Amino acid sequence: MQLEIVATDHPTDADRQAVLSLLVEYNASHVGETPFRQYALLLRDPGYLDPVGGLYAYVLYDWLSIELLIIPEAYRGYGFGTELMRRAEAYAMDAGCVGVWLNTFSFQALGFYQRLGYEVFGSLDDHPRGSQRYFMRKLLPGGASE
């Protein structure tokens, strides 16, 4: 079989899509078709066109994955983060998800997520060096058994 391995520091969106499509097809052959649904909650200041913060997540299989959450420092302490998380969890329940998972660095929001009922299920030391990356989850009512 003749194949070549090509390395690039600048893959295109089409490159990513080609690899992703193959992986999605393989996974579907084992667990069936599963829709990938994106979800976002955006914080907007009426004086600006672009969001000033927000949450980006996606549903894959039966979990909601929170990929991004940012509340700029000027807006912290007003409950926006808690409200975004509450709404994301409600969305996940409506979508029939088992739970919500996310990751955060030790210099970010570990305590915030723990106060909301998230538990660490894994960590990666020295990522970035001198810090840790935590993988967290929260099972939703009616979700998976512990």
C-alpha positions as MATLAB code, in Angstrom:
seq = 'MQLEIVATDHPTDADRQAVLSLLVEYNASHVGETPFRQYALLLRDPGYLDPVGGLYAYVLYDWLSIELLIIPEAYRGYGFGTELMRRAEAYAMDAGCVGVWLNTFSFQALGFYQRLGYEVFGSLDDHPRGSQRYFMRKLLPGGASE';
ca = [
       0.000    0.000    0.000;
       1.401    3.352   -0.999;
       0.583    6.227    1.353;
       2.580    9.219    2.422;
       2.481   11.140    5.684;
       2.400   14.890    5.153;
       3.052   17.196    8.116;
       1.724   20.743    8.153;
       1.614   23.559   10.677;
      -1.140   25.167    8.616;
      -3.905   22.625    8.023;
      -6.940   23.974    6.209;
     -10.548   23.741    7.316;
     -10.979   21.196    4.515;
      -8.141   19.085    5.965;
      -9.845   19.041    9.362;
     -13.222   18.270    7.821;
     -11.790   15.332    5.855;
     -10.336   13.730    8.991;
     -13.444   14.534   11.045;
     -15.780   13.010    8.435;
     -13.830    9.758    8.478;
     -13.937    9.621   12.277;
     -17.671   10.429   12.410;
     -18.346    7.669    9.869;
     -16.304    5.164   11.896;
     -18.018    6.105   15.165;
     -21.458    5.893   13.561;
     -20.680    2.332   12.453;
     -20.291    1.432   16.147;
     -22.874    3.554   17.975;
     -25.225    4.775   15.258;
     -25.802    8.226   13.901;
     -25.555   10.912   16.539;
     -26.327   14.487   15.742;
     -23.742   17.079   16.655;
     -25.497   20.209   17.908;
     -23.763   23.449   18.726;
     -25.102   25.781   21.381;
     -24.066   29.259   22.485;
     -25.148   31.782   25.065;
     -23.748   35.217   24.278;
     -23.313   38.190   26.588;
     -23.950   41.354   24.647;
     -23.512   44.992   25.569;
     -26.051   46.995   23.551;
     -23.277   49.434   22.610;
     -21.179   46.778   20.855;
     -21.774   44.504   17.880;
     -19.599   41.644   19.109;
     -20.324   39.612   22.233;
     -18.430   40.726   25.344;
     -18.449   37.196   26.747;
     -20.437   34.020   26.760;
     -20.538   30.257   26.585;
     -20.025   27.922   23.635;
     -20.942   24.249   23.916;
     -21.999   21.276   21.867;
     -24.034   18.122   22.343;
     -22.322   14.971   21.151;
     -23.795   11.600   21.960;
     -25.552   12.117   25.275;
     -23.379   14.758   26.951;
     -23.141   18.512   26.668;
     -19.525   19.618   26.394;
     -18.807   23.195   27.430;
     -15.876   24.184   25.277;
     -15.635   27.896   26.074;
     -16.834   30.140   28.897;
     -15.600   33.668   29.476;
     -16.922   36.456   31.643;
     -14.604   39.465   31.318;
     -13.330   40.747   34.665;
     -15.431   43.918   34.449;
     -18.595   41.787   34.424;
     -17.649   39.236   37.099;
     -19.483   39.124   40.406;
     -22.899   39.853   38.899;
     -24.006   36.232   38.476;
     -23.550   36.042   34.696;
     -21.357   32.927   34.860;
     -23.769   31.094   37.136;
     -26.703   32.049   34.911;
     -24.934   30.912   31.752;
     -24.137   27.568   33.383;
     -27.693   27.197   34.685;
     -29.089   27.811   31.203;
     -26.589   25.427   29.601;
     -27.563   22.696   32.071;
     -31.262   23.300   31.341;
     -30.528   23.025   27.624;
     -28.675   19.750   28.249;
     -31.603   18.339   30.230;
     -34.033   19.346   27.478;
     -31.743   17.603   24.967;
     -31.856   14.402   27.052;
     -28.210   14.544   28.063;
     -26.742   12.384   30.806;
     -24.522   15.195   32.012;
     -22.283   18.150   31.284;
     -18.507   18.026   31.054;
     -15.820   20.660   30.649;
     -12.203   21.378   31.354;
     -10.528   24.253   33.133;
      -7.020   25.230   34.150;
      -5.931   25.705   37.764;
      -5.590   29.450   37.137;
      -9.121   29.700   35.764;
     -12.373   28.648   37.421;
     -11.972   25.345   39.273;
     -13.660   26.650   42.443;
     -16.484   28.244   40.470;
     -17.373   24.952   38.817;
     -17.052   23.035   42.084;
     -19.532   25.435   43.737;
     -21.937   24.596   40.906;
     -21.682   20.885   41.676;
     -19.029   19.816   39.150;
     -16.523   17.154   40.159;
     -13.043   16.488   38.855;
     -12.817   13.175   37.008;
      -9.310   13.633   35.666;
      -6.388   16.014   35.542;
      -3.272   16.688   33.556;
      -0.318   18.002   35.544;
       2.036   20.610   34.110;
      -0.394   21.782   31.462;
       0.675   24.457   31.023;
       3.904   23.994   32.951;
       3.430   24.825   36.606;
      -0.359   24.523   36.326;
      -2.937   21.777   35.993;
      -5.792   21.132   33.619;
      -8.885   19.654   35.243;
     -11.599   17.653   33.517;
     -14.919   18.023   35.278;
     -18.405   16.637   35.020;
     -21.837   17.050   36.477;
     -24.450   14.354   36.151;
     -27.914   15.696   35.440;
     -31.096   14.568   37.177;
     -32.184   11.335   35.521;
     -28.733   10.955   33.944;
     -26.242    8.113   34.319;
     -25.986    6.113   37.496;
     -22.900    6.808   39.553;
];
